[in-house]
Amino acid sequence: MAKKPMIRQEQTEVIYSKSHWRLLDELRSQAMRIMKSLEKSHIFSVVHGSVARGDVTPKSDIDVFIPQVLSSFIIETALARAGIPINRRVLVQATPTYSLKGCIEIDEQKTVSFPLSRMRKTEREFYMFGGEATLGMLREGIRTPGVDKRLMLIEPTSVGHVEGTIIGREEQVAKTLGISVETVLDRVRVLTRRDKIGRTGLFIERELLSDETFESVLKKLADKKPEVRRRLRTV
C-alpha cells in the first residue's frame, strides 16, 4: 500500500537498528555498482529517494538517475560492459507537459532513468526534493535530506533521522533542500491530490522491442503525437 501524506506538526526522531544499517549498506553497494559502471564511461549519475536519505525498507527501490540528455547507446553500453543485465526498456512521459524519459529496468528493484528531452527546472528539482546522492557521497557514507511520499522531511542524524511534515513549512523545506518553493508546492499538490483520487496512469508508457532504440521510438511518437512534438520544442 502506498504511503499517504501525513500532517503531523511535531518532529519525531527515528533511531536505526543494526539490521537497518546493514540493509542501507547493501542497497547503497548495489547502487554504487551501477553508478561506477556509468562513471567509467564518464556518465554522471545520482541515486535518489530513500537510498540517498537513509530511511530504507526491504521494499526500497534503487533509482539511479542521469540528469542530462545522452545517447541511450552510450548508457546501455556502459551497463553491458559491467555485466549489468537489462531486463526491459521503457519510454515514459508522466503528462504531456513533462519531459520524456528513458527507463532501463535492471530488475524489479533497480532502475536507471534519463531524460530524452530537456527538463524544466521543477522537473530537475523533483529529484532533489526526494533527496539525491552522488557516487562520491555514497563512497563517503553521506546521507542527504529529502521528502518521502508521506510529505515528511527526512533529515539524517548520526543515529538515524528526524522527520516532520513539510505542510506549512514549505519555504523552510525549500531552503533546506536548496530548491525553489514552487517545486515544493507542486509536489505537495501532486501528492495530496494522488491521496484523494488515487494514482493516475502515465501519459505515455511504451516498452521497447529488442531492435529499437529510445531515440527511434521517440521519433515515432513525435511523428504521431502533436503533444510530444510540442514538448520537444519547449523547455
C-alpha positions as CSV (number, residue, x, y, z in Angstrom):
1,M,0.0,0.0,0.0
2,A,1.3,3.4,-0.9
3,K,2.3,5.8,1.8
4,K,-0.1,8.6,2.4
5,P,0.8,12.3,3.2
6,M,0.9,13.0,6.9
7,I,0.2,16.2,8.7
8,R,2.0,15.7,12.0
9,Q,3.3,19.0,13.3
10,E,5.9,17.8,15.7
11,Q,9.2,16.2,14.7
12,T,10.0,12.7,15.5
13,E,13.4,11.1,16.0
14,V,13.9,7.6,14.4
15,I,16.8,5.5,15.6
16,Y,18.0,2.9,13.2
17,S,18.6,-0.7,14.2
18,K,21.7,-2.7,13.3
19,S,19.7,-4.6,10.7
20,H,18.6,-1.2,9.2
21,W,22.2,-0.1,8.8
22,R,23.1,-3.4,7.2
23,L,20.2,-3.0,4.7
24,L,21.2,0.5,3.9
25,D,24.8,-0.5,3.3
26,E,23.6,-3.4,1.0
27,L,21.3,-1.1,-1.1
28,R,23.9,1.6,-1.4
29,S,26.5,-1.0,-2.5
30,Q,24.1,-2.1,-5.2
31,A,23.6,1.5,-6.3
32,M,27.3,2.1,-6.3
33,R,27.9,-0.8,-8.7
34,I,25.5,0.7,-11.2
35,M,26.9,4.2,-10.8
36,K,30.5,3.1,-11.0
37,S,29.7,1.4,-14.4
38,L,28.4,4.7,-15.6
39,E,31.3,6.7,-14.2
40,K,33.8,4.6,-16.2
41,S,32.1,5.9,-19.3
42,H,32.2,9.5,-17.9
43,I,28.5,9.5,-17.2
44,F,27.4,11.4,-14.1
45,S,24.5,10.0,-12.1
46,V,22.8,10.3,-8.8
47,V,20.7,7.9,-6.7
48,H,17.5,9.4,-5.3
49,G,14.9,8.6,-2.7
50,S,15.3,6.5,0.4
51,V,18.7,5.1,-0.6
52,A,20.0,8.7,-0.6
53,R,18.2,9.7,2.6
54,G,18.8,6.5,4.6
55,D,15.2,5.6,5.5
56,V,15.2,2.4,3.6
57,T,13.0,-0.7,3.9
58,P,13.3,-4.1,2.3
59,K,11.0,-2.9,-0.5
60,S,13.0,0.3,-1.2
61,D,13.8,0.8,-4.9
62,I,17.3,1.7,-6.2
63,D,16.6,4.6,-8.6
64,V,19.7,5.8,-10.4
65,F,19.1,9.0,-12.5
66,I,21.3,10.5,-15.2
67,P,20.4,14.3,-15.1
68,Q,21.4,15.1,-18.7
69,V,20.3,14.1,-22.2
70,L,22.7,11.5,-23.5
71,S,22.8,8.8,-26.2
72,S,21.0,5.7,-24.9
73,F,23.6,3.6,-26.7
74,I,26.4,5.0,-24.5
75,I,24.3,4.3,-21.3
76,E,23.4,0.8,-22.3
77,T,27.0,0.0,-23.4
78,A,28.3,1.2,-20.1
79,L,26.0,-1.2,-18.2
80,A,26.7,-4.1,-20.6
81,R,30.5,-3.6,-20.1
82,A,30.0,-4.0,-16.3
83,G,27.9,-7.2,-16.8
84,I,24.8,-5.4,-15.6
85,P,21.7,-7.0,-17.3
86,I,18.9,-5.1,-18.8
87,N,15.5,-6.7,-18.1
88,R,13.3,-4.2,-20.1
89,R,13.4,-0.7,-21.5
90,V,10.5,1.7,-21.3
91,L,10.0,5.2,-22.6
92,V,7.7,7.1,-20.3
93,Q,6.1,10.6,-20.0
94,A,4.1,11.4,-16.9
95,T,1.9,14.1,-18.5
96,P,2.0,16.0,-21.9
97,T,4.0,18.8,-20.3
98,Y,6.7,16.7,-18.6
99,S,10.0,15.7,-20.2
100,L,10.1,12.3,-21.8
101,K,12.4,9.8,-20.1
102,G,14.1,6.5,-20.8
103,C,13.9,3.9,-18.1
104,I,16.2,0.9,-18.1
105,E,14.9,-1.7,-15.7
106,I,17.7,-4.0,-14.4
107,D,15.3,-5.9,-12.2
108,E,12.1,-5.2,-10.2
109,Q,14.1,-3.2,-7.6
110,K,16.8,-1.4,-9.7
111,T,16.2,1.2,-12.5
112,V,18.4,3.6,-14.4
113,S,16.5,6.6,-15.9
114,F,17.5,9.6,-18.0
115,P,15.8,12.4,-19.8
116,L,15.2,12.2,-23.6
117,S,14.3,15.9,-23.8
118,R,15.5,18.9,-21.8
119,M,14.0,19.2,-18.3
120,R,12.4,22.2,-16.8
121,K,13.8,23.5,-13.5
122,T,11.0,22.0,-11.4
123,E,11.5,18.6,-13.1
124,R,15.2,18.5,-12.2
125,E,14.4,19.7,-8.7
126,F,11.9,16.8,-8.3
127,Y,14.9,14.5,-7.6
128,M,16.5,17.0,-5.2
129,F,13.1,17.2,-3.4
130,G,13.2,13.4,-2.7
131,G,16.8,13.6,-1.8
132,E,19.7,12.6,-4.1
133,A,23.3,11.4,-3.6
134,T,26.2,11.3,-5.9
135,L,28.6,8.4,-6.1
136,G,31.2,10.4,-4.1
137,M,28.6,10.8,-1.3
138,L,27.9,7.1,-1.3
139,R,31.6,6.3,-1.1
140,E,31.9,8.6,2.0
141,G,28.7,7.4,3.6
142,I,27.0,10.7,3.3
143,R,23.2,10.8,3.5
144,T,21.1,13.7,2.3
145,P,17.8,15.3,3.4
146,G,14.7,14.8,1.3
147,V,11.0,14.3,1.4
148,D,9.3,10.9,1.3
149,K,5.9,10.1,-0.1
150,R,4.2,10.9,3.1
151,L,5.4,14.5,2.6
152,M,7.7,14.1,5.6
153,L,11.1,15.8,5.5
154,I,13.7,13.2,6.4
155,E,16.8,14.8,8.0
156,P,19.7,12.3,8.6
157,T,21.3,12.1,12.0
158,S,24.2,10.1,13.3
159,V,21.8,7.5,14.7
160,G,19.0,7.6,12.2
161,H,16.9,10.6,11.1
162,V,14.5,13.2,12.3
163,E,11.2,13.5,10.4
164,G,8.4,16.1,10.3
165,T,5.7,17.2,7.9
166,I,6.5,19.8,5.2
167,I,3.0,21.1,5.1
168,G,3.1,24.6,6.5
169,R,6.9,24.7,6.3
170,E,7.3,24.8,2.5
171,E,9.7,27.8,2.5
172,Q,11.9,26.3,5.2
173,V,12.0,23.0,3.4
174,A,12.9,24.6,0.1
175,K,15.9,26.3,1.8
176,T,16.9,23.0,3.4
177,L,16.9,21.2,0.1
178,G,18.3,24.0,-2.0
179,I,15.3,24.1,-4.3
180,S,12.5,26.5,-5.2
181,V,9.4,27.0,-3.2
182,E,7.4,26.4,-6.4
183,T,8.8,22.8,-6.6
184,V,7.9,22.1,-3.0
185,L,4.3,23.5,-3.5
186,D,4.0,21.5,-6.8
187,R,4.9,18.2,-5.1
188,V,2.6,18.9,-2.2
189,R,-0.2,19.5,-4.7
190,V,0.5,16.3,-6.7
191,L,0.9,14.0,-3.7
192,T,-2.1,15.3,-1.8
193,R,-4.2,15.0,-5.0
194,R,-3.0,11.5,-5.5
195,D,-4.0,10.7,-2.0
196,K,-7.6,11.9,-2.7
197,I,-8.2,10.4,-6.2
198,G,-5.5,7.7,-6.4
199,R,-2.6,7.2,-8.7
200,T,-3.3,8.1,-12.3
201,G,-1.6,6.4,-15.3
202,L,1.3,7.7,-17.3
203,F,0.5,9.7,-20.4
204,I,3.0,7.6,-22.4
205,E,4.4,4.2,-21.4
206,R,6.0,2.4,-24.3
207,E,8.1,-0.7,-23.9
208,L,10.9,-1.0,-26.4
209,L,11.4,-4.0,-28.6
210,S,14.8,-5.6,-28.7
211,D,15.8,-4.0,-32.0
212,E,14.5,-0.5,-31.1
213,T,16.4,2.4,-29.5
214,F,14.9,5.1,-27.3
215,E,15.7,7.7,-29.9
216,S,14.0,5.8,-32.7
217,V,10.8,5.3,-30.6
218,L,10.9,8.9,-29.6
219,K,10.9,9.9,-33.3
220,K,8.0,7.6,-34.0
221,L,6.0,9.1,-31.1
222,A,6.8,12.7,-32.2
223,D,5.6,11.9,-35.7
224,K,2.3,10.6,-34.4
225,K,1.6,12.8,-31.3
226,P,1.5,16.6,-31.5
227,E,1.8,16.8,-27.7
228,V,5.2,15.1,-27.9
229,R,6.3,17.4,-30.7
230,R,5.3,20.4,-28.6
231,R,7.2,19.2,-25.6
232,L,10.3,18.6,-27.6
233,R,10.2,22.2,-28.8
234,T,9.7,23.7,-25.4
235,V,11.5,23.8,-22.1
